[in-house]
């Protein structure tokens, strides 16, 4: 992924857009609850007496290809069959260097303070609730913004101006008589066998997958002294090198696994102190280049001395 300088940013009202001609990763959005173009499951529909009786959960979303420089995500959900705003949220935070983000089901309830009023008249998410058996098409649209969390609501024209690679869409459908059950997944277990190898100003962490659930769908987040480490947030790798540490200072590390149900319990290693790597007891140190030079010079001089002694007159 290409890092952008500030000269590559262009501000448009409430949204800051990446507008360089360079090629960037394409933002993408999918849901583990339904495939693109298929029926949106029952729990994600609205609850309106006599018309729909869902849980009004926002569906789980997996967002990948987040461009460098993104600070927050905005999401809109609209009915394409009949003009209706079901959801608009604009302050979903993105950490530095984070390229993917998983929103568990019902995540919308965490962002009501930065959500517009839907056309049911409530803030936040309002699920599908078609009045007839005619099928409606719904589109979830994700936008990558480079303005900071708290910068305010971007207008529709601001969002329309976001470059194509910073937009992603997911389409679903629903009719009044649709039926599609869905069972929430369980939380991931704890990452196993967390190891912390101290080095000079750094600690290398490694771990194994949790023993329960479906680890192939998990992402991992590393925390240092209770704060998420930016370079290892939402990663799929099971190793992380934490740099910029002070030798001799004790640090507490934690690693959690996440899926669309949320974040599982943390594996921890506390009181780890980075420092200059030392040679293990009993190991033979490897000579440096300078030490090799002195050693070879000594051997050469010894060889010359032995040769002179053999040749001098007796």
Secondary structure, DSSP 8 states (H G I E B T S, - for coil): -----GGGEEEETTEEEE--SS-----EEE-TTS-TTSB--GGGB-EETTTEE-------EEEE---TT--EEEEEEEETTTTEEEEEEEEEE--TT--EEEE-TTGGGGGGGGB-B-TTSSBS---B--SSSS-EEEEEEEEEE-S-TTS----HHHHHTS-GGGEEEEEEEE-TT--------------EEEEEEEETTEEEEEEE--SSS-GGG-EEEEEETTEEEEEEEEESSSEEEE-S--TT-EEEEEEEEEETTEE---EEEEEEE-------TT------HHHHHHHHHHHHHHHHHHHHHHHS--
